[in-house]
Every structure is written in structure tokens, then in C-alpha cells.
Amino acid sequence: MNCFIRLDTQQFPFYEGDIRLEHPEISEELTGDSFPVPNGYARLQVTPQPAFDADTQILNPMEVENINGVWRIKWTFRDLTPVEIESLRKAKENFDASLNKPSITVPEGTQEVLDAEPTPSESGVITESDLLNNAEINVVPMNP
């Protein structure tokens, strides 16, 4: 996959499809190494992400650097603050909880909000009806 940088602004990444939007004259048959680099752009070498701890750090492709005519992504990372770590923990916890509970959105006035866990029917199998009867219902206002 080709990746490009716009030299005047140092914006990145641009891909072949992005370049074709600005330069529709570039043939669809040209791709990879045969893809021409238009004036004002350069190929950008995507460097591997460095190792980091996703629970306590954040990684960003912040800058690019030109080393001997080769443009490369320069990765930076920083430690998350205690507030960011706690926010991330809560978001993961809420996401995990949402995976275990079905949710249905209905127009306002058609169903009251239920907060029950699905329970299996007498056969011991949770059926579609069980899910619908015990799902958390998200009531949204109707537009007039």
C-alpha cells in the first residue's frame, strides 16, 4: 500500500485513492510501485509502531521526518494521566457490560424502559422472545 505526504503542508497520510481524486488523469491500472508521485507529494515510508503499553500510554504518528530523501513517520507516545487511565478503564468496563445485554431503541411512548437481564425459557435456552421481553429498551423522542 502506497502512502504519501503533501510536501507544502506536510499533511499525511494520503493514499492512491486520495491522489486520484485530485489527479483523475492517473490510470486505475497504475498501482504500487508503478503509481506516479505527482508534483507536491512524496512517498511516505510507514514505519512500524514502537512497543507501548496501551493501558497506560498513548501512541501518535505526530510528525514526519526526511532522512536522506526518504520521508518517514516519526512516532511519539506519552504516559496517560491518572484521569485518562480511569476514564479508559470505565469505558472498557461499560463496553464489556454492553456486550452482555441486548439493547433495543424504540420511539417514545411505545415501551417503558426495562432493566432486566435476559432469562432462559423453561427449556433452558434464551430465545429471541426472551431477549425482546427482557432487553434494555432505549426510548428516543419522536420528531413531530
C-alpha positions as a LaTeX table, in Angstrom:
\begin{tabular}{lrrr}
\hline
Residue & $x$ (\AA) & $y$ (\AA) & $z$ (\AA) \\
\hline
Met1 & 0.00 & 0.00 & 0.00 \\
Asn2 & 1.37 & 3.38 & $-1.02$ \\
Cys3 & 1.29 & 6.22 & 1.45 \\
Phe4 & 2.10 & 9.83 & 0.57 \\
Ile5 & 2.81 & 13.17 & 2.21 \\
Arg6 & 1.79 & 16.56 & 0.81 \\
Leu7 & 5.05 & 18.48 & 0.89 \\
Asp8 & 3.76 & 22.06 & 1.18 \\
Thr9 & 1.66 & 21.34 & 4.30 \\
Gln10 & 3.32 & 18.12 & 5.49 \\
Gln11 & $-0.16$ & 16.60 & 5.81 \\
Phe12 & $-0.29$ & 12.82 & 5.81 \\
Pro13 & $-1.32$ & 10.13 & 5.13 \\
Phe14 & $-2.64$ & 10.30 & 1.58 \\
Tyr15 & $-3.28$ & 7.07 & $-0.33$ \\
Glu16 & $-3.57$ & 6.28 & $-4.04$ \\
Gly17 & $-7.33$ & 6.90 & $-3.97$ \\
Asp18 & $-6.82$ & 10.31 & $-2.36$ \\
Ile19 & $-4.26$ & 11.26 & $-5.01$ \\
Arg20 & $-6.58$ & 10.08 & $-7.81$ \\
Leu21 & $-9.32$ & 12.40 & $-6.54$ \\
Glu22 & $-7.01$ & 15.35 & $-7.20$ \\
His23 & $-5.42$ & 13.77 & $-10.29$ \\
Pro24 & $-8.11$ & 11.81 & $-12.18$ \\
Glu25 & $-5.74$ & 11.50 & $-15.13$ \\
Ile26 & $-3.79$ & 8.80 & $-13.25$ \\
Ser27 & $-4.81$ & 5.44 & $-14.69$ \\
Glu28 & $-6.53$ & 2.91 & $-12.41$ \\
Glu29 & $-4.09$ & 0.35 & $-13.79$ \\
Leu30 & $-1.18$ & 2.13 & $-12.11$ \\
Thr31 & $-0.74$ & 0.99 & $-8.54$ \\
Gly32 & 2.01 & 0.10 & $-6.10$ \\
Asp33 & 5.50 & 0.87 & $-7.39$ \\
Ser34 & 4.13 & 1.93 & $-10.80$ \\
Phe35 & 1.89 & 4.59 & $-9.23$ \\
Pro36 & 3.30 & 8.01 & $-10.22$ \\
Val37 & 4.09 & 10.52 & $-7.49$ \\
Pro38 & 2.55 & 13.86 & $-8.55$ \\
Asn39 & 4.34 & 17.17 & $-8.02$ \\
Gly40 & 3.96 & 18.40 & $-4.48$ \\
Tyr41 & 3.82 & 14.89 & $-2.97$ \\
Ala42 & 6.38 & 12.33 & $-1.86$ \\
Arg43 & 6.13 & 8.68 & $-0.90$ \\
Leu44 & 5.92 & 8.22 & 2.85 \\
Gln45 & 7.51 & 5.17 & 4.37 \\
Val46 & 5.26 & 3.77 & 7.06 \\
Thr47 & 7.47 & 2.73 & 9.94 \\
Pro48 & 6.42 & 0.05 & 12.44 \\
Gln49 & 4.75 & 1.23 & 15.61 \\
Pro50 & 7.04 & 1.06 & 18.61 \\
Ala51 & 6.07 & $-1.13$ & 21.54 \\
Phe52 & 3.96 & 0.66 & 24.13 \\
Asp53 & 1.54 & $-0.18$ & 26.97 \\
Ala54 & $-1.97$ & 0.59 & 25.68 \\
Asp55 & $-3.33$ & 0.61 & 29.25 \\
Thr56 & $-1.01$ & 3.40 & 30.42 \\
Gln57 & 0.30 & 5.14 & 27.29 \\
Ile58 & $-0.99$ & 6.73 & 24.09 \\
Leu59 & 0.79 & 6.45 & 20.74 \\
Asn60 & 0.54 & 9.03 & 17.94 \\
Pro61 & 2.08 & 9.36 & 14.49 \\
Met62 & 2.78 & 13.02 & 15.24 \\
Glu63 & 5.44 & 14.05 & 12.78 \\
Val64 & 7.29 & 13.06 & 9.69 \\
Glu65 & 10.99 & 13.26 & 9.06 \\
Asn66 & 13.03 & 13.34 & 5.89 \\
Ile67 & 16.18 & 11.28 & 6.19 \\
Asn68 & 18.34 & 11.28 & 3.06 \\
Gly69 & 15.33 & 11.93 & 0.83 \\
Val70 & 13.13 & 9.27 & 2.43 \\
Trp71 & 10.06 & 10.57 & 4.28 \\
Arg72 & 9.16 & 8.50 & 7.37 \\
Ile73 & 6.54 & 8.66 & 10.11 \\
Lys74 & 8.02 & 9.62 & 13.47 \\
Trp75 & 6.02 & 8.01 & 16.29 \\
Thr76 & 5.66 & 9.64 & 19.70 \\
Phe77 & 3.97 & 8.38 & 22.82 \\
Arg78 & 3.25 & 9.70 & 26.27 \\
Asp79 & 2.02 & 8.37 & 29.56 \\
Leu80 & $-1.70$ & 8.70 & 30.19 \\
Thr81 & $-2.71$ & 10.82 & 33.17 \\
Pro82 & $-4.45$ & 9.10 & 36.10 \\
Val83 & $-7.74$ & 10.69 & 34.97 \\
Glu84 & $-7.27$ & 9.32 & 31.42 \\
Ile85 & $-6.43$ & 5.86 & 32.77 \\
Glu86 & $-9.57$ & 5.84 & 34.93 \\
Ser87 & $-11.68$ & 7.10 & 32.02 \\
Leu88 & $-10.28$ & 4.36 & 29.77 \\
Arg89 & $-10.96$ & 1.73 & 32.44 \\
Lys90 & $-14.59$ & 2.90 & 32.81 \\
Ala91 & $-15.10$ & 2.98 & 29.03 \\
Lys92 & $-13.80$ & $-0.60$ & 28.71 \\
Glu93 & $-15.98$ & $-1.69$ & 31.62 \\
Asn94 & $-19.09$ & $-0.08$ & 30.07 \\
Phe95 & $-18.31$ & $-1.58$ & 26.68 \\
Asp96 & $-17.85$ & $-5.06$ & 28.15 \\
Ala97 & $-21.14$ & $-4.69$ & 30.05 \\
Ser98 & $-22.95$ & $-3.58$ & 26.88 \\
Leu99 & $-21.87$ & $-6.77$ & 25.12 \\
Asn100 & $-23.72$ & $-8.84$ & 27.69 \\
Lys101 & $-27.04$ & $-7.00$ & 27.49 \\
Pro102 & $-29.22$ & $-6.66$ & 24.42 \\
Ser103 & $-30.46$ & $-3.18$ & 23.61 \\
Ile104 & $-33.41$ & $-2.05$ & 21.51 \\
Thr105 & $-34.30$ & 1.53 & 20.52 \\
Val106 & $-38.00$ & 2.35 & 20.18 \\
Pro107 & $-39.95$ & 5.59 & 19.66 \\
Glu108 & $-41.06$ & 7.43 & 22.80 \\
Gly109 & $-44.37$ & 6.25 & 24.22 \\
Thr110 & $-44.28$ & 2.73 & 22.81 \\
Gln111 & $-42.47$ & 0.92 & 25.59 \\
Glu112 & $-41.30$ & 1.71 & 29.10 \\
Val113 & $-37.66$ & 1.26 & 29.99 \\
Leu114 & $-36.86$ & $-2.21$ & 31.28 \\
Asp115 & $-33.64$ & $-3.08$ & 33.05 \\
Ala116 & $-33.84$ & $-6.87$ & 33.39 \\
Glu117 & $-31.28$ & $-9.46$ & 32.37 \\
Pro118 & $-32.47$ & $-12.00$ & 29.80 \\
Thr119 & $-33.53$ & $-15.24$ & 31.41 \\
Pro120 & $-33.82$ & $-18.56$ & 29.66 \\
Ser121 & $-37.21$ & $-20.03$ & 28.91 \\
Glu122 & $-38.29$ & $-23.30$ & 30.52 \\
Ser123 & $-36.19$ & $-25.23$ & 28.01 \\
Gly124 & $-33.06$ & $-23.52$ & 29.34 \\
Val125 & $-32.36$ & $-21.77$ & 26.02 \\
Ile126 & $-32.54$ & $-17.99$ & 25.64 \\
Thr127 & $-34.87$ & $-17.36$ & 22.72 \\
Glu128 & $-35.41$ & $-14.24$ & 20.61 \\
Ser129 & $-38.63$ & $-13.67$ & 22.54 \\
Asp130 & $-36.73$ & $-13.85$ & 25.86 \\
Leu131 & $-34.28$ & $-11.25$ & 24.58 \\
Leu132 & $-37.03$ & $-8.92$ & 23.38 \\
Asn133 & $-39.01$ & $-9.28$ & 26.59 \\
Asn134 & $-36.00$ & $-8.64$ & 28.83 \\
Ala135 & $-33.86$ & $-6.26$ & 26.78 \\
Glu136 & $-32.90$ & $-2.79$ & 27.91 \\
Ile137 & $-35.18$ & $-0.52$ & 25.93 \\
Asn138 & $-33.75$ & 2.86 & 24.90 \\
Val139 & $-36.66$ & 5.26 & 24.42 \\
Val140 & $-35.99$ & 8.08 & 21.95 \\
Pro141 & $-38.23$ & 11.11 & 21.39 \\
Met142 & $-40.23$ & 11.09 & 18.17 \\
Asn143 & $-39.86$ & 14.03 & 15.82 \\
Pro144 & $-43.22$ & 15.76 & 15.21 \\
\hline
\end{tabular}
